[in-house]
Amino acid sequence: MTTLSPADYDAIRLSLKVALTATICSLPAGFAVAYAVTYLRFRGKVVLDVLVNLPLTLPPVVVGYLLLLILGRNGWIGRLLEHAGIRIVFTWRAAVIASAVVGFPLMVRAIRIGMESIDGRLIQASRTLGARWYDTLFTVILPLSIRGLIAGSSLMFARSLGEFGATIIVAGDIPGVTQTIPLAIYDYASSPTSESMALSLCIVSVTISVVVLFFHEILGRRLAWRE
């Protein structure tokens, strides 16, 4: 395997940084949306469900372009951020947002499956004993949703590591700034003389993904054993 260059190490560090940030920032919203879809009754529930899962059906390039329209200088959010002196497009923050949007449906779906597996009698018992909705949420639903939270976080982290289409549109491919592992592999694959470098980063990417999946499986089995 060819020795990795300093730019490759930057891409690896940035990929881990983007994936971790996207996962942590999305976790509270993912839990809230999963809770709303699973336990609450309100008008527009189907619309919310469709909007959450829409990034799964859209090409990532379309997601990236829509984010570019919203966060760019002429976008309604981008214009407000520009006045506040905050720039999102073509920075690592844009890569975080792109990864979060694309991976969010996977996180919500995993958490929702975990919530739907909770015995409804436990929730009913807590309410019968006089617990308020937030007491039930934090003492019953949240602890019993840990496996779903772990599964959703693992899926989103792994998905963020492989995000390419939306990232290259809204964040660009700037070495040392926004270039993640997939973007670096794309650059190497475009050059006939850099196949070995592309293969090296592919091996790194596979290794990281395997470690994440092993962590998910081991932690999930330990929690199942405790239950």
N, C-alpha and C positions, 0 to 999 in steps of 0.2 A: 504494500500500500504506500502511495506517495506521501511524503511528509506534508502535513497541513501548513498552509501559509498563515501569516498574521491576519490577513483578511478573512480566512476561513474560521479562525478562532473568534474573530469579531462576529461573524455570522452565527456561529454556534451560541455565543453568549447572548446575542440579541434575540435569537429564536427562543431561548429559554426564558429570557426576560419578558418578551412579548407574550408567550404562552402562559407564564405564571401570572403576569399582571392581568391579562384578559380573564383568566379563570377566577382569580380572587375578586376582581371587580364585578364579575357577572354572577357570582354565587348568591348574594342577597336577593338580587332581582329574579334570578332563576327560581329560588325557593319561594318567593312571593307569588310569582306567576303560577308555579305548579300548585301552590296552596289554593289560589283563587280558582283555577280551573277544576281542581279536584273537589273542593269543599263548598265553594260559594255558589249561589244562584243569583244571576243577574242578567239583564238584557245585554246582548252583544257578546255573550260568552263564546259563541261559535266564531264570531269575527276575531276575537282575541286569539283563539286557538289557531285560526287560519293565518293570522299575521305572524304569530310566533313561529309557525312551521314553514312559512313562506321561503326563508333562505335555503331550506333543504331542497326546494324544487327549482329555484332560480339558479342559473349559471353564476358562479362566483364573480365572473367579470361584470355581470349585470349588477350584482350587489355592490361591487367596487365603484362602478360608474354612478350609481344612485347616491352612494356615500360622497363621491366627489362633487356631485351637484349640490348636495346638502351642506357639506363642510367646506367647499371651496369659497373663494373670495366673493363670488356672486350668489352663493347659497344663503338661505335665510338664517341658518345657524352660523355659517362661516362668516357672514357679514357682522354679526354681533360679536363673535370672537375676535374678529379683526379690529373692531373698535376698542376691545378690551386689551389688545396687544397680545392675544393668544393665537398662535398658528398651529394648526393641526395637520393639514395636508402636507405630504412629503416629509413627515417626521415619524419617529418610532411610535408616537401616540396614535397616528393614523393606522399603523399596522396592528396596534392593540385593538382599536375599534373594529377594524375589518375582521380580525380573528374572533372577537367577541360576538359580532353579529352572525357570522357564519356558524360558529359553534354553539350559540345559545340554544337553538332548538334541541340539540342532542342533550344538553344539560337539563333542560326543562323536562324532556321526555323521561330521562332516567330518574329524576327526582319524583316525577308524577307516578311512575310505576312503583317506586318505593312507598309513596303515600297510599296508593290504592291497595297495597298489600297489607296495610294496617287493619287489624280487626276492629270493625266499627263498634263493637260492644265496649271496647276500652274507651273510645271517645264518648260514647253515650253514657258510660258509667261516670266519667269525670264530670260531665254536665249535670247528671242526676245528683251528684254530690255537691253541686253548687259552684263548680269551677267556672270562671269567666272564660271567654273564647281565647284570650291570650294566655291564660293559665294552661288551658288544654293544649294550646299550640306549643308552648315551651316545655311542658312537663310530659306530654304524651306524643304528640305528632313529631316534634323535632327529634327527640331521642330515637324514635322508631324509624325515622327517615334517614339515619346516618348512612346506611348502606347505599341508599339512592343518591345521597349527596356525594359520597365517595365515587360512585360509578359515574355520575354526571360530571364531576370535576375531572376525573381521569379521561373520560371521552373528550371533553372540551380541550383539555391540555394537549392531548394527542392530536386532535383536529387542528388546533392552533399551530402546532409544530409543522404541519403539512400545508398550511394555508398558502396559496399562491395567487390565484386569479384576482381576488378582491384586493389583496395587498399590493400587487404591482400597479394597480390602477390608482389607488388612493394614496399610497405611500411611496411609490416609485421603487427603483432599484439602485439605491445609492450606497456603494460600499462603505462600511463603517458607520452608516447612519440608519438606513432602512433595509439593508440587504440581509435577509434571513437565509437559512439553509436552502429552502426550495429555490429562492431567487439566485443564489450562488451556483447551485447545480444547473439551473437553466443557462446561466452565463457560460459555464464550463462546457455544457452539452452543445452549445452553439459553435464551439471551436473544435475543429477536428484534432487539435494537438493537446487538448485538455481533458481527454476522456478519463485518464487515471485520477485526476483531481476530482472530477465529478463522482467517480466511483468511491473515492475516499469519503466524501461528504455523504454519499448514500449509505455507506456502512455506519457512519456516525449517527445518521438519522434513524436507521433501523435499530441500532443499539439503544438509543434513547427511548424509542417507542417500546422496545421489548422490556426495558427496565420499568417504564411506567405501567405497562400491562401486568408485569409480574407483581409490582407493588399493589396494584388494584386487586388482583386475584388473592394474594396472600392476606391483605387486610380484610377483604370481604369474607374469606373463609374463617379468619379469627373472630370476626364479629358474629358470624353465623354459629360458630362453636360456642360462643358465650351465651347466645340466645338459647 
